[in-house]
Amino acid sequence: MSKPDYLFVYGDSYSDLSERTRKSNGPLWSEQLSDAWGTKLRSYAESAALTCPTPGSSSDLSKQFKAAKALATANKNSLHAIFFGITDVAGAQDKTVKSLLNCVKDQVAELEALDPTSRILLFGLPPLEYSPYYSNSTHKSKVKQRVSEFNVGLEDAVNDWTSETQLNIAFVDNSGLFSYVLGDPEGYNVENVEEAYWETCQGRCSDPIDSYLWWDQLHMTGAGHRAMAENIISSNPFSLPTTPKSTPPAAPIAPPPITPSPPKSAPKDSTSNNIPSTHNSNLDDYVSSPHSYPDTTNDSADFNVDGSVDHSAYYPWLFIVLFILMLVLVFRRNRIINTFSSYWKARRSNAPATKTTEYSPV
């Protein structure tokens, strides 16, 4: 097949390219695919976006497609990538798996109406139960169930579309991919698959960021995104030519949200049609704050975009203190000298103190 004119991306925090709200050290999977295929990238993904339209939600799959529709209509020789479900599975409780899949199917139907031979990548969810947030949580098994149920339903839908329509559609098995990464991390140049880089290492060690799989407690480092991109490139479901590899510049690093504490109480039992709830209000810092991180204006130090601590706010105070000391030395110089002179004379005139035994760290 010919190289696509555009790679259109619809998704949530795993695909958000915004400088301030991206949740990885980058580059993201979409940036690496665009680079490998030599195609233009248009991402409409936003952190906290939901699969289905929901009151109070600033972004969902339908809204993102509407934003892209004019450009997509004018450039039908394009590829569409849909990577939704992180926010729904990790944070929302009021949608069933069936309703989430129906929202995806509705959007695929719109793409089919736009072009019956549309090329579409549908991403399955990674195994969130192994993320630092859920790995030691009492909700680990329920998250695993939700991820599995969503992925199985999505893959079945892809098989139906493949046999019943002219769509060129492929399922990206992220759960299967990361079972390999977790089982053989060294094969993917990863050393730590259990801890989050930001909480474990940032500012406290010199480990390479991409030696960790997890960037924060729910999102992946560039190593995880590289694994996703390379998996798609190697499987090449649309037989696309690749360009010589070049690495996109690393994205500016913004501090991830405050580390949430594990859920404190078990969720209510759900009905047979509902996804079991694993929602915790602290998790909203990761998936339900679409445009900003928690307010740090009252913190003792601010973060630079590279994650280092910015002390520049203290410089004016340091200057004032030094200026006052200089004035004291200029106008009270003789008094200070006399005071110290008297002190040392008194010290020399005193008898030596009785020798005592003290602890020495040497």
C-alpha positions in Angstrom: 0.0 0.0 0.0 1.0 3.6 -0.5 2.4 5.7 2.2 -0.4 7.6 4.1 -0.6 11.3 3.7 -1.5 11.7 7.4 -1.4 9.6 10.6 -4.5 10.7 12.5 -4.5 9.8 16.2 -7.4 9.7 18.6 -6.9 8.8 22.2 -6.3 9.7 25.8 -3.2 10.1 28.1 -1.2 7.4 26.3 -1.4 9.4 23.1 -1.5 13.0 24.3 1.3 15.0 22.6 0.7 18.3 24.5 3.9 19.7 25.9 2.4 20.2 29.3 0.1 17.2 29.7 2.0 14.4 28.0 2.7 11.6 30.4 6.0 10.2 29.3 9.5 11.3 28.7 8.8 10.6 25.1 8.9 10.2 22.1 5.4 8.6 22.1 4.4 5.7 19.9 2.7 7.9 17.3 5.7 10.1 16.9 7.9 7.1 16.3 5.4 5.6 13.7 5.2 9.0 11.9 8.9 9.2 11.8 9.3 5.6 10.5 6.7 5.9 7.8 7.7 9.5 6.8 4.1 10.7 7.1 2.6 13.8 8.7 1.2 13.4 12.2 -2.1 14.9 13.4 -3.0 13.9 17.0 -6.3 14.9 18.6 -5.7 12.9 21.7 -6.2 14.5 25.1 -5.4 13.2 28.6 -8.5 12.1 30.5 -10.5 11.7 27.2 -13.3 9.1 27.5 -14.4 6.6 24.8 -18.0 7.6 25.0 -19.6 11.1 25.2 -20.0 11.9 28.9 -21.4 15.0 30.6 -18.6 17.1 32.0 -15.9 15.4 29.8 -13.9 17.8 27.7 -12.9 15.2 25.2 -14.1 11.9 23.8 -13.6 9.8 20.6 -16.6 11.4 18.8 -15.4 15.0 19.6 -11.9 14.2 18.4 -13.1 12.7 15.2 -15.3 15.8 14.5 -12.2 18.0 15.0 -10.3 15.9 12.4 -13.1 15.3 10.0 -12.5 18.2 7.6 -8.8 17.4 7.2 -9.5 13.6 7.0 -12.1 14.2 4.3 -9.7 16.1 2.2 -6.9 13.5 2.7 -8.5 10.1 2.4 -5.2 8.4 1.8 -4.5 8.5 5.5 -4.2 6.1 8.4 -6.4 6.4 11.5 -5.2 5.1 14.9 -7.7 4.8 17.8 -6.2 4.2 21.3 -8.9 4.6 23.9 -9.9 2.9 27.1 -7.2 3.9 29.7 -9.4 6.5 31.3 -12.5 4.3 31.1 -10.8 1.3 32.6 -8.7 3.0 35.2 -11.1 5.7 36.3 -14.7 5.5 35.2 -17.4 3.1 36.4 -20.6 4.1 34.6 -20.0 2.4 31.3 -20.2 -1.2 30.5 -17.7 -2.9 28.3 -20.4 -3.3 25.7 -21.2 0.4 25.6 -17.5 1.3 25.3 -17.1 -1.1 22.4 -20.3 0.3 20.8 -18.8 3.8 20.9 -15.7 2.5 19.1 -17.8 0.7 16.6 -19.9 3.9 15.9 -16.7 5.8 15.1 -15.4 3.0 12.9 -18.7 3.2 11.0 -18.1 6.9 10.5 -14.7 6.3 9.1 -16.1 3.6 6.8 -18.7 6.1 5.5 -15.9 8.6 4.9 -13.9 6.0 3.0 -15.0 2.3 2.7 -11.3 1.3 2.4 -10.0 3.3 5.4 -6.9 2.1 7.1 -7.4 1.8 10.8 -5.3 0.7 13.8 -7.3 -0.2 16.9 -5.2 -0.5 20.0 -5.8 -2.9 22.8 -5.0 -1.9 26.3 -1.7 -2.8 28.0 -1.8 -4.9 31.2 -2.5 -2.1 33.6 -2.7 -4.6 36.5 1.1 -4.7 36.4 1.5 -0.9 36.6 3.0 0.4 39.9 -0.4 1.8 40.8 -2.3 -1.5 40.7 0.5 -4.2 41.1 0.1 -4.3 44.9 -3.6 -3.2 45.0 -6.5 -5.3 46.1 -8.1 -4.3 42.8 -5.4 -5.9 40.7 -7.5 -8.9 39.6 -10.5 -6.7 38.7 -8.4 -4.4 36.6 -7.0 -7.4 34.8 -10.6 -8.6 34.2 -11.6 -5.2 32.8 -8.5 -5.0 30.5 -9.0 -8.5 29.3 -12.8 -8.0 28.6 -12.2 -4.8 26.7 -9.4 -6.3 24.6 -11.2 -9.5 23.7 -14.3 -7.6 22.7 -12.2 -5.2 20.5 -10.3 -8.0 18.8 -13.5 -9.8 18.1 -15.0 -6.7 16.5 -11.8 -6.3 14.3 -12.2 -9.9 13.1 -15.9 -9.2 12.2 -15.0 -6.0 10.3 -12.2 -7.8 8.5 -14.6 -10.5 7.2 -17.6 -8.3 6.6 -16.3 -5.0 5.2 -13.7 -3.6 2.9 -12.0 -1.8 5.8 -8.2 -2.3 6.2 -8.3 -2.7 9.9 -5.8 -4.2 12.4 -5.8 -4.9 16.1 -2.7 -3.9 18.1 -2.3 -6.5 20.8 -0.6 -4.4 23.5 -1.5 -7.0 26.2 0.4 -9.7 24.4 3.3 -7.4 23.6 3.9 -6.3 27.2 3.6 -9.9 28.4 6.9 -10.3 26.5 8.4 -7.1 27.8 7.5 -8.0 31.4 8.8 -11.6 30.9 12.1 -10.6 29.1 12.8 -6.9 29.9 16.5 -7.2 28.9 15.4 -8.1 25.4 13.8 -4.6 25.2 16.7 -2.8 26.9 14.6 -2.4 30.1 15.9 -3.2 33.6 13.1 -2.1 35.9 9.5 -3.2 35.2 8.1 -2.8 38.7 8.8 0.7 39.8 7.9 4.1 38.4 11.0 6.2 37.4 9.6 9.5 38.7 8.8 8.2 42.2 11.9 6.0 42.4 14.8 7.7 40.7 14.0 11.3 39.6 16.6 13.6 41.3 18.0 10.8 43.4 19.8 8.5 41.0 21.5 8.5 37.6 19.7 5.5 36.0 18.7 6.2 32.4 15.0 7.0 32.2 14.3 4.4 29.5 15.8 1.6 31.7 12.4 1.8 33.5 9.2 0.7 31.8 7.0 2.9 33.9 7.3 6.7 33.8 4.8 7.4 36.6 2.4 4.9 38.3 0.2 4.4 35.3 2.0 5.6 32.2 5.1 4.3 30.4 8.5 5.8 29.6 9.8 6.2 26.1 10.9 2.5 26.3 7.3 1.3 26.5 6.2 3.6 23.6 9.2 2.4 21.6 8.1 -1.2 22.1 4.6 -0.4 20.8 5.9 1.4 17.8 8.4 -1.2 16.9 5.8 -4.0 17.2 3.6 -2.2 14.7 6.5 -1.4 12.3 7.7 -5.0 12.4 4.3 -6.6 11.9 3.5 -4.0 9.2 -0.2 -4.8 8.9 -0.7 -2.4 5.9 2.6 -3.2 4.1 3.9 0.3 4.4 7.4 1.3 3.3 9.6 2.7 6.1 12.0 5.5 5.9 15.6 5.4 7.4 15.3 5.6 11.1 15.8 8.9 12.8 15.0 9.6 16.5 12.6 12.5 17.2 13.8 15.0 19.8 12.9 14.0 23.3 9.8 15.9 24.6 10.1 18.4 27.4 9.7 16.6 30.7 6.9 17.8 32.9 6.5 16.4 36.4 3.7 13.7 36.6 0.9 14.1 39.1 1.3 13.5 42.8 1.6 9.8 43.7 -1.8 8.5 44.6 -2.3 6.2 47.6 -3.9 2.8 46.9 -7.7 2.6 47.0 -8.8 2.4 50.6 -12.0 0.5 50.2 -13.3 -2.2 47.9 -15.6 -1.1 45.2 -19.3 -2.1 45.1 -20.2 -5.2 43.3 -21.2 -4.5 39.8 -23.9 -6.1 37.8 -23.1 -8.8 35.2 -23.2 -6.1 32.4 -21.0 -3.6 34.2 -17.3 -3.3 34.3 -16.2 -3.9 37.9 -15.3 -0.6 39.5 -11.8 0.2 40.5 -12.2 3.9 40.7 -10.3 5.9 43.4 -10.5 9.7 43.6 -6.7 9.9 43.9 -6.4 8.3 40.5 -8.0 11.3 39.0 -4.6 13.0 39.2 -3.5 10.6 36.6 -6.4 10.3 34.1 -9.1 12.9 35.0 -7.3 16.2 34.9 -7.0 16.9 31.2 -5.0 20.1 31.1 -2.9 20.6 34.2 -1.0 19.0 37.0 -1.9 19.5 40.6 -1.2 23.1 41.8 2.3 23.5 43.2 2.2 27.2 43.8 2.5 26.7 47.5 5.3 24.2 47.4 8.7 25.0 48.7 10.3 24.6 45.2 9.1 24.6 41.6 10.0 22.1 38.9 11.7 23.0 35.7 10.4 21.2 32.5 13.4 18.8 32.8 12.3 17.7 36.2 15.0 19.6 38.1 14.2 21.9 41.0 14.1 25.7 40.3 15.6 27.8 43.1 15.6 31.1 41.3 12.7 32.4 43.4 15.1 32.5 46.4 17.8 34.7 44.7 16.2 38.1 45.6 16.1 37.0 49.3 19.7 35.9 49.2 20.7 39.2 47.7 18.8 41.1 50.5 20.5 39.2 53.2 24.0 39.7 51.7 23.3 43.4 51.3 22.3 43.8 55.0 25.4 41.9 56.1 27.5 44.3 54.0 25.9 47.3 55.6 26.6 45.9 59.1 30.2 45.3 58.2 30.7 48.8 56.9 29.0 50.8 59.7 29.7 48.5 62.7 33.1 47.2 61.7 35.0 48.3 64.8 32.4 47.1 67.2 32.4 43.7 65.6 36.2 43.5 65.7 36.2 44.5 69.4 33.5 41.9 70.2 35.4 39.0 68.6 38.7 40.2 70.2 37.2 40.2 73.7 35.7 36.8 73.1 39.0 35.2 72.1 40.8 36.8 75.0 38.3 35.4 77.4 38.6 31.9 75.8 42.4 32.0 76.2 42.2 33.0 79.8 39.9 30.1 80.8 41.4 26.8 82.1 41.0 23.8 79.8 37.9 21.9 80.3 38.0 18.3 81.7 38.6 15.9 78.9 35.5 13.7 78.1 35.0 10.8 75.8 32.7 11.6 72.9 31.3 9.5 70.0 33.3 10.0 66.8 32.0 8.9 63.4 35.6 8.4 62.1 
